[in-house]
Amino acid sequence: MKKKLIGLVIGLFSISIVSASAATELKLATFEPPKAFIASKILAGWAKKVNQCSGTLNVKMYAGGVLGSPPKQYDIVTSGVADISWTVLGYIGGQFPLSSVIELPFLTKSSKAGTTALNTLFNEGYLDKEMAGIKVIGLHSNPGYQIHMKEKKVVRPADFKGMKMRVPSKIAGTILKTLGATGVKVPAPGTSEALSKGVVDGTPFPYTAVGSFRLFDVTKYHTEVNLTNATFGLIMNEDKFNSLSAGDQACINKFSGHDFGDWASSLIDNQNAKMKTEISKRDGHEIIIASDDVIAEYKQILAPIESDWLKEMSGKGLDGDAVLTRAREIITSIER
């Protein structure tokens, strides 16, 4: 009897070894710290869904930029250093011109609206050219970007003059320059240090980032203007995806597209509201909501940015008018 039990235990142990060795690891890269919101909730949550669905995949996260710096997240996927990465599309100069439509001033307020627009644009073929050569798992946007300042309150457009502001994207840089600020390129994980050392006076960010990048101790004033936004992609090496079994591909596809976007944007919008509430309760912090008159002033000053974007797209042979019209249609239906 003992021999049978020992044999059974050895057999089960052998099966577990075979199962573990048979699992296909997929490296999922992000520059966010492991405990940051996107890394811990969105990316880890997505990986868990895929792993449980498949049983033969082990999507393993490599956080904190260990596989590549923020601007390299696209390159490490196309080169095969990572199998999957979460990347800020605006960090990759010129690669995703039409996707940057979501960054235009005052176009979006919520992650839900921007995310739905992005995934719909992709599904309808508007983004085929710039997404060629990669497997797009899902796209999403942040909630609208507010202005977070260390020492000096910024409310009206004139208040930006002379301010050193972190630049998260090309369009955001143009917005800040138009308002009279000096743009400074700082990767998102380095924002807290840059504010602490006086490299920048403030930064555009959604409230979610205040928690993710430890900005509670280095900011005081938070002005709501929904000035711009950012676009993100969960992307995969196309060859690696094609090498997987049909079952494993089906599990990835099951949690892709609108399924990924709707789930992720709901979590992001909830976290954004949570962080705003937390900021409002902290001593020494002030939330300023720009009035309609102030927003109108911003819109008048920044109006040329949209027309310049359309000219830029036209110069690249891209139909920016169609993309902007469709994006605005989707966003307006959600943010009435």
Buried (B, 14 or more C-beta within 10 A) or exposed (E): EEEEEEEEEEEEEEEEEEEEEEBBEBBBBBBBBBEBBBBBBBBBEBBEBBBEBBEBBBBBBBBBBEBBEBBBBBBBBBEEBBBBBBBBBBBBEEBBBBBBBBBBBBBBBBBBBBBBBBBBBBEEEBBEEBBEEBBBBBBBBBBBBBBBBBEEBBBBBEBBEEBBBBBBBBBBBBBBBBBBBBBBEBBBBBBBBBBBEEBBBBBBBBBBBBBBBBBBEBBBBBBBBBBBBBBBBBBBBBEBBEEBEEEBBEBBBBBBBBBBBBBBBEBBBEBBBBBBEBBEEEEEBEBBEBEEEBBEBBEEBBEEBBEEBBEBBEEEEBBBEBBBEBBBEBBEEBBE
